[in-house]
């Protein structure tokens, strides 16, 4: 079976166009989001949200790994993909756990990109595409993210300057 790489590259582009700006705004407004969704008793968790959001930005290939590999006739590669990345990720989290919850959260910046780099490797084997094609497709999402985050960050700085930081 032959799958169009343009289809999957376009999928990455569309997914990141929604995912990345949402994660950027979530990272910027972690405090109010945690307070609204979980309540004030969880306010200490808001410091972890930006790190989790940053690591989640690398997760876009995860949504496509299984469908791409199955549709391309590489069903066995779905298990291989996990078998390659998960042991190292488990080891990283295991080591981080000895240093506490904060270290485990920060370890996401290693484990999520590692898992998704592995996923991209297997996806590229099933549906060949160049890194430049992927970068070109993600460029507009990155620009959209900056265009979304910049006004949000400006609003946040303005509220702090006006002494309305209790809203954040």
C-alpha positions as CSV (number, residue, x, y, z in Angstrom):
1,X,0.0,0.0,0.0
2,X,1.2,3.5,-0.8
3,X,0.2,6.4,1.4
4,X,0.6,10.0,0.3
5,X,3.2,11.7,2.5
6,X,1.4,15.0,1.7
7,X,-1.6,13.7,3.6
8,X,0.3,12.9,6.8
9,X,2.4,16.1,6.6
10,X,-0.8,18.0,6.2
11,X,-2.2,16.2,9.2
12,X,0.8,17.2,11.3
13,X,0.4,20.8,10.1
14,X,-3.3,20.9,11.0
15,X,-2.9,19.2,14.4
16,X,0.0,21.5,15.4
17,X,-1.9,24.5,14.3
18,X,-4.4,23.8,17.0
19,X,-2.2,22.0,19.6
20,X,0.7,24.4,19.8
21,X,-1.2,27.7,20.3
22,X,-3.5,26.0,22.9
23,X,-0.5,24.6,24.8
24,X,1.2,28.0,24.7
25,X,-1.8,29.8,26.1
26,X,-2.2,27.0,28.7
27,X,1.4,27.4,29.8
28,X,1.0,31.2,30.1
29,X,-2.2,31.1,32.0
30,X,-1.5,27.9,34.1
31,X,-2.5,29.5,37.4
32,X,-6.0,30.7,36.4
33,X,-6.7,27.5,34.4
34,X,-5.7,25.2,37.3
35,X,-7.8,27.4,39.7
36,X,-10.8,27.2,37.5
37,X,-10.6,23.6,36.5
38,X,-9.2,22.0,39.7
39,X,-9.8,24.6,42.4
40,X,-7.6,26.8,44.5
41,X,-6.4,23.8,46.6
42,X,-4.4,22.7,43.5
43,X,-2.6,26.1,43.0
44,X,0.8,24.5,43.7
45,X,0.3,22.3,40.7
46,X,0.2,25.3,38.3
47,X,4.0,25.5,38.3
48,X,4.1,22.1,36.6
49,X,1.7,23.0,33.8
50,X,4.1,25.0,31.7
51,X,6.6,22.2,31.7
52,X,4.0,19.6,30.9
53,X,2.6,21.9,28.1
54,X,6.1,22.3,26.6
55,X,6.7,18.6,26.6
56,X,3.3,18.0,25.1
57,X,4.2,20.2,22.1
58,X,6.5,17.4,21.0
59,X,3.7,14.9,21.1
60,X,2.1,15.6,17.7
61,X,3.5,12.4,16.0
62,X,1.9,10.3,18.6
63,X,-1.6,10.9,17.2
64,X,-0.6,9.5,13.8
65,X,1.7,6.7,14.7
66,X,-0.8,3.9,14.9
67,X,-3.0,5.0,11.9
68,X,0.0,5.5,9.6
69,X,1.6,2.3,10.5
70,X,-1.6,0.2,10.2
71,X,-2.7,1.9,6.9
72,X,0.8,1.4,5.5
73,X,0.7,-2.3,6.3
74,X,3.3,-2.0,9.1
75,X,1.2,-3.2,12.0
76,X,4.1,-5.1,13.7
77,X,6.1,-1.8,13.7
78,X,3.5,-0.3,16.2
79,X,4.8,-2.7,18.9
80,X,8.5,-2.3,17.8
81,X,8.1,1.5,18.1
82,X,7.0,1.2,21.7
83,X,9.5,-1.5,22.5
84,X,12.3,0.8,21.4
85,X,11.3,4.0,23.3
86,X,9.5,2.8,26.4
87,X,12.3,1.0,28.2
88,X,14.5,4.1,28.1
89,X,11.6,6.4,29.0
90,X,10.7,4.1,32.0
91,X,14.4,4.3,33.1
92,X,14.4,8.1,32.9
93,X,11.2,8.4,34.9
94,X,12.5,5.8,37.4
95,X,15.7,7.8,38.0
96,X,13.8,11.1,38.1
97,X,11.3,9.6,40.7
98,X,14.1,9.3,43.2
99,X,14.4,13.1,43.1
100,X,10.7,13.8,43.5
101,X,7.6,14.9,41.6
102,X,9.2,18.0,40.1
103,X,12.0,15.9,38.6
104,X,9.5,13.5,37.1
105,X,7.7,16.4,35.5
106,X,10.9,17.8,34.1
107,X,11.8,14.4,32.8
108,X,8.8,14.7,30.4
109,X,11.0,17.1,28.4
110,X,13.2,14.1,27.7
111,X,10.7,11.2,27.5
112,X,8.0,12.8,25.3
113,X,10.4,14.0,22.6
114,X,12.2,10.6,22.7
115,X,9.0,8.7,22.3
116,X,7.9,10.9,19.4
117,X,11.2,11.0,17.7
118,X,11.0,7.2,17.7
119,X,7.5,7.4,16.3
120,X,8.6,9.8,13.6
121,X,11.4,7.4,12.6
122,X,8.9,4.6,12.1
123,X,6.4,6.8,10.4
124,X,9.1,8.0,8.0
125,X,9.9,4.4,7.2
126,X,6.3,3.6,6.3
127,X,5.6,6.9,4.5
128,X,8.9,8.5,3.4
129,X,9.1,12.3,3.7
130,X,12.0,14.7,4.2
131,X,12.8,16.6,7.3
132,X,12.6,19.8,5.3
133,X,9.0,18.9,4.2
134,X,8.1,18.4,7.9
135,X,9.8,21.6,8.9
136,X,8.0,23.6,6.2
137,X,4.6,22.1,7.2
138,X,5.2,23.0,10.9
139,X,6.5,26.5,10.2
140,X,3.0,28.0,9.9
141,X,2.0,26.3,13.1
142,X,5.0,27.8,14.9
143,X,4.2,31.3,13.5
144,X,0.6,30.9,14.6
145,X,1.7,29.9,18.1
146,X,3.9,33.0,18.4
147,X,1.0,35.1,17.1
148,X,-1.3,33.6,19.7
149,X,1.2,33.6,22.6
150,X,2.5,37.1,22.1
151,X,-0.8,38.9,22.8
152,X,-1.5,36.6,25.7
153,X,1.9,37.2,27.2
154,X,1.4,41.0,26.6
155,X,-1.9,40.8,28.4
156,X,-0.3,38.9,31.3
157,X,2.5,41.4,31.7
158,X,0.0,44.3,31.5
159,X,-2.2,42.8,34.2
160,X,0.9,42.4,36.4
161,X,2.0,46.0,35.7
162,X,-1.5,47.3,36.6
163,X,-1.4,45.4,39.9
164,X,-4.1,43.0,38.8
165,X,-1.9,40.0,39.2
166,X,-4.5,38.4,41.4
167,X,-6.5,37.6,38.2
168,X,-3.6,35.5,37.1
